[in-house]
Amino acid sequence: MHPRWRVLPLLVLLAVGCDDGPKPPTPEQQAEGYYIKGSAEYLQGQFEAAITSFDTMKELSPNDPRLPAAYGEVYLSMGRLNEAVTHFEQALKLDPKRSTNWSRLGFIRSQLGKLDEAQSDLRKAIALYPKDFNALEQLGEIHLKRGEKDAAVKHFNLSAEASPDAARSILALRAVEVLTGDGRHAEALQLLQDWAAKGVRAPSLLTALGDEQVRAGQLASAAESYREAASGSPRDPTLWELVGEIYTKLDKPGDALAAYRESLRVKDRAVVHVALARLHLQRDERDAASEELGLALESVSGSDVRELTELADLLSAFNRKKDALRILSSLSAEEDHAKDVDLQLRTAKLAQELKDEATVRTVCDRIASGGTKLKKCP
């Protein structure tokens, strides 16, 4: 049997007569089989195989109007942009009313830096299909490259409104990023609230909403946003930690304790045990605080600056300042932290308090060698 016949078993069966026995597929049927085969290979990331299948299809049906776009999609995925442009241009000559081809051409030309041509292509795509969210997104990117931030926000929002649910939060956040990057936090907060009210409750969007609510001083609302985001992100311990921090500031220790416990259920981290210890100290529960200190020392990773500095502070609160200095001295001596002036000064001040003059000199020399001039160290 000719190898081409094996790519279309279903179509061959459909072409078989009941009494006459199997008949070979027609060239049209074979071409269709290779189109299906090439499309499947493209979707599986087998781009070279897809090109081979489309080449065979072209031999069988050289004028099939689907071929140029099929080649264009493969070359686009391979990053062969100039070849993709050529094929999408051919596709548009055959079918100038297909919005997807204009959209793809606009995207590619944008990547090639041909912004005027890209913008024209994308507008043609949207004129044919106003809900082409890919074209709307790419127009947003072009406006952003040109510094037209309001137009960029507008098109990212339009893209989000037209997009499938799975992509909506990503595109909405793209608009938010433009606003926050421009220092327009009040507008960003309003936009996030609008999207949340429309039912877009993805953890990433709710986290961004919580961040902006904190910035605006809306702590109770931020706690609720982070709480919902944490419930939708079962592998992220930091969101529950943020909830705990906010409830601590709001003087709701019971809620804060519960949130910190949820964070520990996700991942045992020293920084959360430190936060729990401080909360217990505020409530004059020294035994519970001491227990959390022990758990913090057991779970410390040994590489996180924030974790180690907060642990050092907690040790100082328990009058274990020598242990705290050992942590800070070790941390400040690491090459990655040599230029962290705040950390170096923190270490020097504690060393001075403990009358460890050798450590004070070492740290002050380190600060000076890093190029920072201080009137007094520490």
C-alpha positions, 0 to 999 in steps of 0.5 A: 500500500502506498504510504500516503494511503495510511494517513487517512484510514477513516476517510478511506473507509468512508470511500469504500463501497460495500460490494466493490472492495477497498478503493484507493483514496482520491488525491483530494482525500489524501491532501485532506489527510495530510492537512489533518496530520500536519495540523496535529503535528503543529499542535504537538510542537512537531514543527518540522514534521508539520512542514513535511506534511504540508509540503506533501499536501501541496504536491497533491493540492497546490491551490488549497487556500488553507496552505499559506496560513498553515505554513505561516502558523508553523513558521511563526511558532518556530520564530522564523518571522520573515517566512511567516510574513510571506505566507500570511501575505499569501493567505490574505491575497486568497482570503482578505476577509479572514481576520485571523490572518490580519491579526497574525500579520500585525503581531509579526510585524510588531515583533519586527519593529514595523509598528505602523504596518502592524497597527494597520494590520491589527485595525483591519483584523478588528474591523473584521472581528471586533472581539479579536482579543489577540489583536486588541492586546497587540494594539495595546502593546504598540501603544505602550511602546509609543508611550501612549499609556491611556490608549494602551490601558484602553486596548488591554481592557478591551482585550480582557473583555473579549478574551476567554475566561482563562486569559481575562485576569492576565490581560486585565493585570496588563492594564493595571501594570501600565497604571501602577508603573505610571504611579496612577495607583488610584486608577489601578485600584478602581480598575481592579475593583471593577474587574473583581465586581465583574466576577474575575476572581483569579488569585493573581488579580485578587493579590494585586487588588490587595496590594493596592488596597494596602497602599490606599490604607484599606486594610480590612478590605485587603485582608479579605482580598488576600484571604480569597487569593490564598484560598485559591492558591493552596501552594502559596504560603505568603498570602496567608502570611500577609493576612496575618500581618494585616490582622496583627495591625488591625489588632485582631490577634485571634484572626492573625494567629489563625492566618499564620497557622494556615501559612504554616500548613502550606509550608513550615517557614521560620519567618512565620514562626517569628511572626507568631512569637512576636504576637505571643509576646504582645499578648504576654504569652512568653512560653508560647513565644519561646516555643515559636522561637524554637520552631523558628530556629529549627526551620530556618533556611539559612539563606533568606535575608529577611528571615535571618534578620527578623530571627536576629531581632527576635533573639534580641527580644529574648535577650539572646543578643550574642546569638543575634550578633552571630547571625548578623555577623555571618550574614553581613560577611557574605559577598552578596550582602557586602553593599547592604548598608542597612544590614552592615549598620545593624550589625555594627550597632549590635556589636557596639552594644555588646562591646565587640569592638573587633566586629565593629571595626570589621563592619565599618571597614567593609562599609568604607571599602564598598564606597559608602561614606558615613559621618559616623560608623555605627 
